[in-house]
Each structure stands twice: as structure tokens, then as C-alpha cells.
Amino acid sequence: MGSKVTTILVWVSALFMYPSLAAAEKLSTINLPAPNTAVASEMYDLHMYVMYICVVIFIGVFGTMFYSVVVHRKSKGYKAANFHHSTTVEIIWTAVPIFILIGMGYPATKTVVDMKDTSAPEITIKATGYQWMWGYDYLTGEGEGISFYSRSSTPREQIRNEAPKGEHYILEVDNNVVVPVGKKIRILTTANDVIHAWSVQQLGVKQDAIPGYIRDTWFKAEKPGIYRGVCSELCGKEHAYMPIVVEVMEQEKYTQWVAAQQAAADG
């Protein structure tokens, strides 16, 4: 009987482990994207930290349950324990969750506080949500006065499945938000019609854009590149086609971009 139980446990373990082993090589593509700001790094680390805690709890709870079911079964002669109260057990199952919550709550609170610190920005940009595009106004900083709309540039033929999908299908726009690397960027969000949300995961940013209200968030990109996001509030039938693209440039290139935008506006 013991050998049969062992065989069953081996097969059960294989069923659970095989998908995990197969997915291990793809972990980097199914996990959160690589962070590019200090806050995004905190979010990523917090995500992994909480996941590990959940895995430990899962293994502990289900491991104990399966062990009890298999080893303490009636066919082996075990009888159910007969007890009604244990002060020690009640203290343990009250204290352990409290310590777990404190262990998760402290770093989470620190991250939330960092996310909300929009003080002393070097550039302020107003992002206004429309059905279904974004409007940007550079309010302070080197690019003060620059304004433009940013619409999805994915061809309709691709959306209607009449042409092959592009590399950045429904994550591309005609005008990128351009910012310099290493500068604190404050984003003011609002909306013209319904609730939208300005969200770029790699920058650690997600803030609702609500009609009649101004809300703010911030980021400081650590390296140049193009970072893509989407509206994260269901805002109508074209919600899926309202992307956000932030292009982070070196300061010299950013200065050139500002000059080009201002010259185009004057012309």
C-alpha cells in the first residue's frame, strides 16, 4: 500500500510540475516587464516578494492537507481526533496572519508613498483623455508651450484582420510623449468626456483621468528608450485602441526635439 501511495504522489507532483518546468523558460516574457524607474523597480520587487509569500503559504496549506488525507486515512486505522478548544492553536492562527500582513504591508506602504511624491518636478505635462485619444500640454520645463494630440497609428486594415499584424499592433501612436532621461516628470491627468487612465507599466505609472478633476503622478526614467502603455479604464467602444507611447531621450536629443516642435508651431 505504501508503494502505491508513493507512486500516486509522484504522478500528482509531475502533473503540477510539468507546466511549471515548461513555462520556466518563458518566465521573462510572462512576468511584469523590466522596470525603468525606481518606483517601477519597487513595484516589481514587491510583486515578486508577495508572490513568494503566497507560494510558501500555498505549499504549507495544501502540503499539510494532502499529507493528512493520504497518511491519516481511515483505511490505515486512523481515527478522527476529538477536541473542542485549544487556546494555543487559536493564538497561533491569529498571530501568524498578523505577522504576514505586517510583512507585506510595510513595503507596500513605502511603495505607495513613493508613488505619490510628485513634489519638485522638473517638467510638468498635462495628459487629457478623449474618446479615443490623448492630448498633451507641456506646462513647465524646457518644452513649455508644446501641445499635441496622440492617436493610435495602427492601420485599420490590421484591426479588421485584413492585413498582417505589425510589431507594435495597437501599441503605436502618431505622436509620442517625449521626455529627457533622468528628469522628474510630473503628469497631470484629466479627461474631457468619461473616465480614462494613463498607464505605462515600465515607468511605474497608473493614474485615472477623471472629467472635472486634476490628478497627478510622476516618473523619472533611468535609461533612454520607448515605453508603451494603454488606457486602463473601460472608456467606450474604442478603449482598446487608445495607446500611450513615451519616448525617453538623452538631454541633447530632447533639446533638439523641443526646438523642432517650437519651430513647427511658429511656422
C-alpha positions as CSV (number, residue, x, y, z in Angstrom):
1,M,0.0,0.0,0.0
2,G,2.8,2.4,0.8
3,S,4.4,1.9,-2.6
4,K,1.1,2.7,-4.3
5,V,0.7,5.9,-2.3
6,T,4.3,6.9,-3.3
7,T,3.5,6.2,-6.9
8,I,0.4,8.3,-6.8
9,L,2.2,11.2,-5.2
10,V,4.9,11.1,-7.8
11,W,2.4,11.3,-10.7
12,V,0.5,14.1,-9.0
13,S,3.7,16.0,-8.5
14,A,4.6,15.5,-12.1
15,L,1.2,16.8,-13.3
16,F,1.8,20.0,-11.3
17,M,5.4,20.5,-12.1
18,Y,5.4,19.8,-15.8
19,P,3.6,23.0,-16.8
20,S,5.9,25.0,-14.5
21,L,9.0,23.5,-16.0
22,A,7.7,24.1,-19.5
23,A,6.9,27.7,-18.6
24,A,10.1,28.4,-16.8
25,E,11.9,29.4,-20.0
26,K,9.2,31.9,-20.8
27,L,9.1,33.5,-17.4
28,S,10.8,36.6,-18.6
29,T,8.0,37.2,-21.2
30,I,5.0,36.5,-19.0
31,N,6.2,38.3,-15.9
32,L,6.0,42.1,-15.4
33,P,8.1,44.0,-17.9
34,A,11.6,45.2,-17.0
35,P,11.2,48.4,-14.8
36,N,12.8,51.6,-15.9
37,T,12.2,53.8,-12.9
38,A,12.9,53.5,-9.2
39,V,9.2,53.2,-8.4
40,A,8.6,50.6,-11.1
41,S,11.6,48.6,-9.6
42,E,9.9,48.8,-6.2
43,M,6.6,47.5,-7.7
44,Y,8.4,44.7,-9.4
45,D,10.3,43.6,-6.2
46,L,7.1,43.9,-4.2
47,H,5.2,41.8,-6.7
48,M,7.9,39.0,-6.5
49,Y,8.1,39.3,-2.7
50,V,4.3,38.8,-2.2
51,M,4.2,36.0,-4.8
52,Y,6.9,34.1,-2.9
53,I,4.9,34.5,0.3
54,C,1.8,33.2,-1.4
55,V,3.8,30.2,-2.8
56,V,5.0,29.3,0.7
57,I,1.5,29.6,2.1
58,F,0.1,27.5,-0.7
59,I,2.7,24.8,-0.3
60,G,2.2,24.8,3.5
61,V,-1.6,24.6,3.4
62,F,-2.0,22.1,0.6
63,G,1.0,20.1,1.6
64,T,-0.5,19.6,5.1
65,M,-3.9,18.9,3.7
66,F,-2.7,16.2,1.2
67,Y,-0.4,14.7,3.8
68,S,-3.3,14.4,6.2
69,V,-5.6,12.9,3.6
70,V,-3.1,10.3,2.4
71,V,-1.3,9.3,5.7
72,H,-4.2,9.7,8.2
73,R,-6.9,7.9,6.1
74,K,-9.4,5.5,7.6
75,S,-8.1,2.5,5.7
76,K,-4.9,2.8,7.8
77,G,-6.8,2.7,11.0
78,Y,-6.6,6.4,12.0
79,K,-9.5,7.8,13.9
80,A,-10.5,11.5,13.9
81,A,-9.3,13.5,16.9
82,N,-11.9,14.6,19.3
83,F,-11.2,18.1,20.7
84,H,-13.3,21.3,21.1
85,H,-10.9,24.1,22.1
86,S,-7.2,24.9,22.0
87,T,-6.0,28.3,23.2
88,T,-2.6,27.7,21.8
89,V,-3.9,26.9,18.3
90,E,-6.2,30.0,18.3
91,I,-3.2,32.2,19.3
92,I,-1.1,30.8,16.6
93,W,-3.6,31.1,13.8
94,T,-4.3,34.7,14.8
95,A,-0.7,35.8,15.3
96,V,0.7,34.2,12.1
97,P,-1.6,36.1,9.7
98,I,-0.9,39.3,11.6
99,F,2.8,38.9,11.1
100,I,2.3,38.0,7.4
101,L,0.2,41.1,6.8
102,I,2.7,43.4,8.6
103,G,5.5,41.8,6.5
104,M,3.6,42.6,3.3
105,G,2.0,45.9,4.4
106,Y,5.2,47.7,5.3
107,P,7.0,47.5,2.0
108,A,3.7,48.1,0.1
109,T,3.0,51.3,2.1
110,K,6.5,52.6,1.4
111,T,6.0,52.0,-2.3
112,V,2.6,53.7,-2.3
113,V,4.1,56.8,-0.5
114,D,6.9,56.9,-3.1
115,M,4.4,56.7,-5.9
116,K,2.5,59.8,-4.5
117,D,5.6,62.0,-4.1
118,T,5.1,64.4,-7.0
119,S,7.0,67.3,-5.4
120,A,9.7,69.3,-7.1
121,P,9.1,68.1,-10.7
122,E,11.5,69.3,-13.5
123,I,8.9,69.0,-16.2
124,T,5.1,69.0,-15.9
125,I,2.9,67.6,-18.6
126,K,-0.9,67.6,-18.7
127,A,-2.5,64.5,-20.2
128,T,-6.1,64.8,-21.2
129,G,-8.1,61.7,-22.1
130,Y,-10.6,61.9,-25.0
131,Q,-12.7,59.3,-26.7
132,W,-10.4,57.9,-28.0
133,M,-7.0,59.7,-27.9
134,W,-4.7,61.7,-25.6
135,G,-4.0,65.4,-25.6
136,Y,-0.7,66.6,-24.2
137,D,0.3,70.0,-22.9
138,Y,3.8,70.8,-21.7
139,L,3.2,73.2,-18.8
140,T,6.7,73.7,-17.4
141,G,10.2,72.9,-18.3
142,E,12.2,73.3,-21.4
143,G,9.3,72.3,-23.7
144,E,6.8,74.7,-22.1
145,G,4.0,75.6,-24.5
146,I,4.2,72.5,-26.7
147,S,0.8,70.8,-27.3
148,F,-0.3,68.0,-29.5
149,Y,-2.8,65.1,-29.8
150,S,-1.7,61.5,-29.8
151,R,-3.8,58.9,-31.7
152,S,-3.4,55.3,-32.4
153,S,-1.5,54.8,-35.7
154,T,-2.3,51.1,-36.2
155,P,-3.8,50.7,-39.7
156,R,-7.5,49.9,-39.7
157,E,-6.7,47.0,-42.1
158,Q,-4.8,45.3,-39.3
159,I,-7.6,45.9,-36.8
160,R,-10.1,44.4,-39.2
161,N,-7.8,41.4,-39.9
162,E,-7.3,42.4,-43.5
163,A,-3.5,42.7,-43.2
164,P,-0.8,41.1,-41.1
165,K,-0.4,42.5,-37.6
166,G,2.6,44.9,-37.1
167,E,5.3,44.5,-34.4
168,H,3.5,47.0,-32.1
169,Y,0.0,46.3,-33.0
170,I,-2.4,48.7,-31.2
171,L,0.5,50.0,-29.1
172,E,1.7,52.7,-31.6
173,V,0.8,56.3,-32.0
174,D,1.3,59.2,-34.4
175,N,2.9,61.5,-31.7
176,N,5.0,60.1,-28.9
177,V,5.2,61.8,-25.5
178,V,8.9,62.9,-25.5
179,V,10.8,63.4,-22.2
180,P,14.5,63.6,-21.2
181,V,16.2,60.8,-19.3
182,G,17.0,61.3,-15.7
183,K,14.4,64.2,-15.1
184,K,11.5,64.0,-12.8
185,I,8.3,64.2,-14.9
186,R,5.0,65.1,-13.3
187,I,1.9,64.0,-15.2
188,L,-1.4,65.8,-14.5
189,T,-4.3,63.7,-15.7
190,T,-7.8,64.7,-16.5
191,A,-10.5,63.8,-19.1
192,N,-12.8,65.6,-21.5
193,D,-15.7,63.1,-21.5
194,V,-15.5,59.8,-19.5
195,I,-13.0,58.3,-17.1
196,H,-9.7,57.2,-18.7
197,A,-6.5,56.1,-17.1
198,W,-2.9,57.0,-18.1
199,S,-0.8,53.9,-17.5
200,V,2.7,52.9,-18.5
201,Q,3.8,49.8,-16.6
202,Q,7.6,50.0,-17.2
203,L,7.6,53.6,-15.8
204,G,5.6,52.6,-12.7
205,V,2.7,54.9,-13.6
206,K,-1.1,54.4,-13.5
207,Q,-3.4,57.3,-12.7
208,D,-7.1,57.7,-13.5
209,A,-8.1,60.7,-15.7
210,I,-11.5,61.9,-14.4
211,P,-13.6,64.7,-16.0
212,G,-13.6,67.8,-13.9
213,Y,-10.7,66.7,-11.7
214,I,-6.9,67.1,-11.9
215,R,-4.9,64.1,-10.5
216,D,-1.1,63.7,-10.7
217,T,1.6,61.1,-10.9
218,W,5.3,61.1,-11.8
219,F,8.2,59.1,-13.1
220,K,11.9,59.5,-13.7
221,A,13.2,57.3,-16.5
222,E,16.6,55.8,-15.9
223,K,17.5,55.0,-19.5
224,P,16.5,56.1,-23.0
225,G,14.0,54.0,-24.9
226,I,10.4,53.7,-26.0
227,Y,7.9,52.6,-23.4
228,R,4.3,51.7,-24.2
229,G,1.1,51.7,-22.2
230,V,-2.6,51.8,-22.6
231,C,-5.7,53.4,-21.2
232,S,-6.6,51.3,-18.3
233,E,-10.2,52.3,-17.7
234,L,-13.0,51.0,-19.9
235,C,-13.9,54.2,-21.7
236,G,-16.1,53.0,-24.6
237,K,-16.0,51.0,-27.8
238,E,-12.6,52.2,-28.9
239,H,-11.0,51.7,-25.5
240,A,-8.6,49.0,-26.9
241,Y,-7.2,51.5,-29.4
242,M,-6.1,54.3,-27.1
243,P,-2.4,53.6,-26.5
244,I,0.3,55.6,-24.8
245,V,3.9,55.8,-26.0
246,V,6.6,57.6,-24.0
247,E,9.9,58.2,-25.8
248,V,12.8,58.9,-23.4
249,M,15.7,60.7,-25.0
250,E,19.1,61.9,-24.0
251,Q,19.1,65.6,-23.0
252,E,20.8,66.8,-26.2
253,K,18.3,65.0,-28.4
254,Y,15.4,66.2,-26.3
255,T,16.6,69.8,-26.7
256,Q,16.6,69.3,-30.5
257,W,13.1,67.8,-30.4
258,V,11.8,70.8,-28.4
259,A,13.4,73.2,-30.9
260,A,11.8,71.3,-33.8
261,Q,8.4,71.4,-32.1
262,Q,8.6,75.1,-31.3
263,A,9.7,75.9,-34.8
264,A,6.8,73.9,-36.3
265,A,4.4,75.8,-34.0
266,D,5.8,79.2,-35.0
267,G,5.8,78.3,-38.7
